Amino acid sequence: MAKIFEIKATLVGLKPDIYRVFQVDSSIKLQVLHEVFQALFAWENFHLHFYQDSHGNEIKKEDQVELVQFLYQDKNLTYIYDYGDSWTLNISLIDSFEDLTQGKYPICIGGSRKAPPEDSGGVTGYEMALELIMGNGKKNFSLISEWYGDNYDPEYFNLDEINKALSQLRS
């Protein structure tokens, strides 16, 4: 029987928080977990990434390393995506349980807010763009309209859309 981890992944540096709560098999390889994060945050996998253990050490050979080797209660994991924007996810274990139902994993069960778009300039660039969007300055900045679209809503969160993207990763 598989052990399932319920995890919270929070984008560091943004308030209010942008996060996802999801469930995965604890034996998932970190390389596959990277693909889960891409689906959870609607990123496009254009950039490099890496993981750090709870001591800040980079984790190597993520195609051979299982999540259960590094994520424990009170021992978080860090995922950094896009060396330019440096999107950093704090990954914490909420719960673990035996999969009695042989469910379909990964699955997102909650979250908050829309993730920043790919190549949006990291925390600072994203916050500046939101200021312009909320101040109706977007029309004067064509790059922001191109990147964010005409109806960008930072509060938007759609569980069904995320789970549809995650369903592509299920074997």
N, C-alpha and C positions, 0 to 999 in steps of 0.2 A: 504494500500500500504506500502510495506517495505521501510525503509530508508537504503541506501547502503553507507558504508564507503569505501573511497579509502585511503589506508594506505601505508606508507613506513616503512619497518622494516630493520634496518641497524645493522649489527654486529659491536659492539663497539671494538675499539682497533686495527683494521686492516686498512692498507693503501696499495693500493687503496681500497676504500670501497667495501664491499660485501653487497648487499642489494636486497630486493624484493619489488615491488610495486604490490599491490593486492587489490581486492575488496571483501568485505564480507557484509552480512546482519548485521546491527548495533546491532541487538538483539542476536547475537551469544553468547553463554555462553563461559566464559574464558577457561573452560576445553576443549571445542571443538576447540577454537582458538589455544590451545596448539597443537592439531593434525594438524591444518593448518600449523603451523610453522614447524612441523616435515616434512610435505610434501614439503613446500617451500624450505627448506634447505637440503632436502634429508638425514635427520637424521633418526635413527631407533627406537626412543622412548625407549631407554635402561635405561634412567636416570630420576631422579627426576627433578622437575622444580618449579618455583614460579613466581608470578607477584608482582611488586611494583607499587604503584600509583605515581603521579607526586611529592609527598612529600617524597618518599622513604619508605612508609609504606607497609608492606606485605599485599596482598589482600587474605582474607580467603574465604572458601566455593566457589571456582571458578566454581563448578558445578551448582551453583545457581545465579551467578553474570553475568550480561550481559555486553558486551563490552561498550555499550552506557553509562553505569553508570560511567566509568572511563576515557574514551578517548574523549577529546575535542580539539578544535582548541587551540593551544598553551599550552596544558596540555598533555604531553606525558605519555606513559605507558612503563614500563620496564619488559622484560621477561628474566629470567635467567634459563638456561638449563644446567644440568650436574654440580653438585656441585664441582666436581674435576676440570673439564676444564673451568667451569664458562663462558660458552658462553652467552653473554649478548646482547639482542636485544633492541635497542631504537625504540619504536613504535610511529610514529607520524601520525596524521590525515592530509591528504592532502586535501580531499574534502568529501562532503556528498551530496547525491541526492536521490530523490524518484526513485524507480525502476519502471519505466513506461513500461519496456519491459518484466518484470518478467523473468529476465535472470537467468542463472545458476551460482550460487555462492557457494563456493569461486572460484575466478579466478585470476590468476596472469597475469598482463598486462605489466610487465617490470622487469628489474633487471640487476645486474652486477656480474659477476664472479661466479665461482663454490664455494659452501660452503665447509668449512673444513670438513673432514670426522669425523665420530663418534670416540671418544676416541683418538683424535690426539694431546692431550696435551695442549689444550687451545691456546691462542694467541701466547705465547712464543714457545710452541712445534710446532705449525703449521708454524710459521715463520722460525724456524730452519730447519724443514723438507723441506720447499720450497727452502731454501738456498742450501741444499744438492741436491735436485732434479734439480735445475737450474744449479748447478755446476757439474752435471752428476755423483754425488757421490752415487746415489741411488743404483747402482749395488753393491756397497760395503756395503750397509746397508739393509739386507734382510727384516727387520721389516718395513722399509719405503716402499719397493716394495710390501710387503704383504698388508699394510694399504692403500696405495695410488694407487696401480696398476702400470702397466708398462708404461702407456701412460697418466699419470695424467697431466692435463692442468688446472692451476688455473684460467685462463681467460675464460674457457669454461662456457657458459650459454645457456641452451636450454629451451625456453618457453614451447614448446610442451611437453617435458618430465615432467616439473613441473605441467602443467595443467592436464596431464594424472593422476599423483599422486593425485592431488586435486579432480579430478572427482570421486574418490573413497569415498570422504567425503560428496558428495551431496546426499540429501535425495530424 
